[in-house]
């Protein structure tokens, strides 16, 4: 899997395109890789879907079923990145057909197939390649307002801090307890 994180939640909406119905270029490439890997007909045993829920991951392969899921945003980006991600995931399916369940996901067997296909065997793509391509996976973090009910002093933090006290009120002999409330995050504040 390229980038190991995929947001959890409900089943992602997928757009299913069997490889046989993908643009001819993709089918030809998978067929070419399959020939290099000594797996004739691999292009007929895998299917490709595009998911809109991938944020940090470019793809995922279920080797036993031959299902390859790719990030939908790859369709709008550099064609070479889509092709590399497709090769990456097709290599996982090929490793499963050649070696069964034993090999590690990015183990020696997978690396040999990627090199044979003409790609650097890498499990991660440099972030610079994805900056403008991938949808932001950053979510705004809530902020917390800590306010003194006596003197109205306030302080904002990214988390609720219950041990904080109002220094001015404590200095004057009061307990200095603060009221804490969650407030909407500033648009520029991100995790």
QUIMO-V834484 format. One record per residue. N is the residue number from 0. RES is the residue in one small letter. NEAR is the number of other ideal C-beta (glycine too) atoms within 8 Angstrom. Layout:
n res near
N RES NEAR
N RES NEAR
This chain:
n res near
0 x 11
1 x 11
2 x 9
3 x 7
4 x 8
5 x 10
6 x 7
7 x 3
8 x 5
9 x 3
10 x 3
11 x 9
12 x 7
13 x 8
14 x 8
15 x 6
16 x 10
17 x 8
18 x 13
19 x 7
20 x 5
21 x 10
22 x 5
23 x 6
24 x 6
25 x 12
26 x 12
27 x 8
28 x 11
29 x 14
30 x 10
31 x 8
32 x 15
33 x 14
34 x 9
35 x 8
36 x 13
37 x 6
38 x 10
39 x 6
40 x 7
41 x 16
42 x 11
43 x 7
44 x 8
45 x 13
46 x 10
47 x 13
48 x 12
49 x 13
50 x 13
51 x 7
52 x 9
53 x 16
54 x 12
55 x 9
56 x 13
57 x 12
58 x 16
59 x 10
60 x 12
61 x 9
62 x 10
63 x 6
64 x 5
65 x 10
66 x 9
67 x 16
68 x 14
69 x 16
70 x 13
71 x 10
72 x 10
73 x 14
74 x 7
75 x 5
76 x 9
77 x 7
78 x 6
79 x 6
80 x 13
81 x 12
82 x 10
83 x 9
84 x 14
85 x 15
86 x 13
87 x 13
88 x 16
89 x 15
90 x 14
91 x 13
92 x 15
93 x 14
94 x 14
95 x 11
96 x 10
97 x 9
98 x 8
99 x 5
100 x 4
101 x 4
102 x 10
103 x 5
104 x 8
105 x 7
106 x 9
107 x 6
108 x 10
109 x 15
110 x 10
111 x 8
112 x 13
113 x 13
114 x 10
115 x 8
116 x 11
117 x 4
118 x 9
119 x 5
120 x 9
121 x 5
122 x 8
123 x 6
124 x 10
125 x 6
126 x 6
127 x 5
128 x 9
129 x 9
130 x 7
131 x 3
132 x 11
133 x 10
134 x 5
135 x 5
136 x 9
137 x 6
138 x 6
139 x 9
140 x 9
141 x 9
142 x 13
143 x 14
144 x 11
145 x 13
146 x 11
147 x 13
148 x 7
149 x 7
150 x 7
151 x 7
152 x 8
153 x 8
154 x 8
155 x 8
156 x 9
157 x 7
158 x 5
159 x 8
160 x 9
161 x 5
162 x 4
163 x 7
164 x 10
165 x 13
166 x 7
167 x 10
168 x 13
169 x 11
170 x 6
171 x 6
172 x 4
173 x 8
174 x 6
175 x 11
176 x 7
177 x 12
178 x 8
179 x 10
180 x 7
181 x 7
182 x 9
183 x 5
184 x 9
185 x 6
186 x 5
187 x 4
188 x 9
189 x 7
190 x 5
